[in-house]
Amino acid sequence: MRKKLFLFDLDGTLLTDEKKVSPGTMEALQKYTEAGNIFAICTGRAIENALEVQENLGLAFPGSYVVGYNGGEIYDYSGKKSIYRTGVPLEIVEPILDLAADMGIHCQTYNLKYILCRDFNENLTFYRRYLRTSVIITDHVIEELTADPGKMIAIEIHDRAKIEAFRDEMVHRYGSRLSIMFSNPWYLEIISKEASKGNALLKLAEYLGIPIRDTFAAGDEENDISMIRAAGTGIAMKNGNPSVHAAADIVTDTDNNHDGLAQLIMQAGA
């Protein structure tokens, strides 16, 4: 049997709205991995947070991988090592934070242990409602970074037009160096041009020696489109954004709260 690689977005895809894996989906994942296939989380979250989710929800399958920062890092769970990493260039981190402040947008980044930003506000509180990651508040974010951060994220929970204006200005200034896309209506993801979930799928498949025809990817939001297009079989959740549906080979019959992926996981592992 040919080994398969399946990349899963977390929120709105593999997880229910209560941030859990439903029993039917878990059973399908267990059968898929027991057959020798490769499971990989592919998320906008920091690697450390994604690993915590993986372990807490019983998703630490042998031989699994975690893709974090929207493709900015690929981590070998069993080998406990990073096999690929890129990030937002250090020299533009503070200018991006300055632009966000000028436009009234909350913006943050990350080092290995902490969320880094200049002030504590309701947007940060909203972001952390499901997270335990600690925060460093500082006017000198760059001093807390020793390498290019995996990503930055801008958050605006009230005014979509305002964050869209920030997005447009970011694309104007940094579009040649960065990929900038929404991961949900409130979060604008800012990553290296070299990073995307699609590029991560291609790199991981090559690393594992798995042909693209034997790769699968499932997601629900704009930042999932690149991996859905890159995969041999791209899957959009029924609850997903219409633009994701348009990019996918398959749209699930049911949503993330009703085992939308379970049958397709079983088929992929057969």
N, C-alpha and C positions, 0 to 999 in steps of 0.2 A: 504493500500500500504506500502511495506517495504521501510524504509528510506535508501538512498544510500549515500555513501561518495566518492567524486571524487577529487583527488589531481592533480594539474596542475603545471608543470614547466612553467616558464614565457617565457624567451627568446627562440625563435625558436619553441615555442609550442603554448601557449595561445596568445602570442603577435606576431604581424607581424614584419617584419624587421624594420618597422618605429616605433616600440615600442607602438603599439596601439592594441586595441581589435576591430576587424572588426564588422560591424553591424550584420551580420548573426550569428556570434559566440556569440555576446552579447545577441541577442534575445533568442538563445538556452539556455544560462546561466540563463536568467531571468525566463524562463519557468521551468527550472530544479529546481531552488531554490524556486520558488513560490509553487512548488509541495511539499515542505517540506524537500528537500534533502540538503545535506551538501556540501558546496563549500570550498575548501582549496587551497591556493597557496602553492607550495612547491619549494623552490628556494635556490640557493647558496648565495643569497644576505643576508645582515644583516637584522634583523627584522625591524629596523626603516626604512630602504630603501624600503623593501617589503611592509610595511604598507603605505608608501607614494605613491607607485605605485598603490596599491589597491584603495586608496581613490581618487587619481587623475584620474584614469581610470574608475571610477564608478563600482568597483568590491566589494564594501563594503556591501555585502549581509548580511542580518540578520543571526546570527548563524554561521558565517564563521570563518575559522581559517587560520593562517599563519604559515607555517613551514619555518624557515630560517636557514642559515648556513649549508645547505645540511643535515638537520635533527638534527642539534645541539640544536635547540629550537623550541618548539611548543607554539604558542600564540593564546589565545582565543580573537578574535576581539571584540565580543559583551561584554564579561566579563572584557575586558581590563586587562588581566593577563596572565602571562606565566604559562603553566601547565607542562612543562618539559624543562630542560636545562642541557647540558653537554658541555665540551669544551676541547681545547688543554691544557694539563697540564702546569701550569705557569713555572715550573722549566725547561722546554725544549723550551720555546719561544725564549729566547736569543740565545741558541745554534743553533736553526734552522735559525735564522737571520744571525748568524755568518757563517754557512755553505753556505747560499745563497750568502752572500757577497763574500766569498772565490771563489765561482763558477761563479760570475758575473751575478747573477740572482736577479731581484727585488722581494722582499717578503714583505708582509704587514699583519697586523692584525687589530683588531677593539676593541674599548670599547663601551660603550653605545651610544656615540655621534659621535665619530671620527674614521677615518682611521688612523692607526698608522704605521709609517715606518721611516727608517733612512735617506732617501734622496728623493728628488723630481726629477723625470726623465720622459722620454717619455713613459715608460710603465705605470706609474701612471697616466699620462695625458690621455693615451688611455683608461684606465680603467674608468676614471671619465668623459668621454665624454658625458654620459647620466645621470650622477649623480650630486647631489648638496651637497653630504656629505663632510663636512670639513675635513681637514687633519692636523695632528700634526706630524711635522718632528722632530725627537729626536734621539740622540744616546742611550737613555735609555728608550726604549719602555716599559720595564717592570714596570717602575715607573708610567705609565699611566693606568695600569691594576690593578683592585681590585679583579678580579676573573678570572678563566680560560676563555680565549677568545673563542667565539663560533667557530671560524675557523681562519686559516691563508690561504693566497693565494700567490702563486708564479706566476709571469707574465713575459713572454718573447715573444715579438711581431715579432721578426725577425728570431730567430734561434731555430727551433723545436728540433734539436739534442741536443742543450745545455740544454734545459729545461727537455728533456727526461733523460739526464745524471743526472741532479739534482733529478728527480723523482726516478731514480734507487738507488742513494745514500741515499735518504730519506727512501726508503723502506728497504734498508740494515740496516740503523741505528735505525729506529723507526717503522718499519712495525708491530711489536708486540703491539704497543701502539696507532698507528694512522692509519686511512684510507686515502689513497692518490690516487686521480684520477683526470683526466681532465674533465672540464666542457665545454671546447671548445678548439680549437687548441692552444690557447695562455695561458689559465688559468689552473694552477695546484692547485686543492683544497686540503687542509690539515685539517682534522677534527679528532675528537676523534674516537677511535675504536668503541665506543658505539653509535656513531652518524652515521646515513645514512638516506637517504630518505626512504628506505625500512623499517628501524626500526621505523621511525616516523609514517609511515602509519599504522604499526601494533599497535603502542602505541595509536595513535589517534582513531583507530577503536575500540580498547578495551575500551578506555575512554568513547566513545560515545555508546558503546554497539551495534555496528554494525558488523554483521558477515563478515568475509573476502570475502565471495562469493558476497557480495553487495558493494564491494569497486572497484574503478577504479583509474588508474593512467596513465598520459600521459606525454611523454618527448621525447627528441631528442638527448641527449648526454650521454656520459659514466656515469656521476654522477646520471643519472636518472634510470639506469638499475636496481638498487636494489629495487626501489619502483615499477617498472614495473613487476619485478618478484614476488614481495610480494603481489601485488593486485590480487583480484579475476579476474579482466580483465586488462591486461597490454597493453597499446597502444603506439606505436611508430609513430612519425610523418614521412610522406613521405620524408621530407627534413632531416631526422635524420641520425645519424651515422649507418653504416651497423651493428655494434655490438649491437645497440639498436634494430634494426629490428629483429635480431636473438633472442633477449630475449623476444620479445613481442608476445602477442596473436593475435594482430591486427595491421596492418600498414595502416595508413590513405590513402585514395585515392588521396587526394590533400594535398598541403603543408600548412605551417602556414600563408602564404599570401593569401590563397584561401579557408578559412573556413574549413580547414582540420578536425577540431574537431566538427563542428556544428552538424552534423547528429548523431554522436556517443553520444554527450551530450544529445540530444533529446531522443535517445534510452535508455540511462542510467536512465533518469528521468521518463520514462514511467511506 
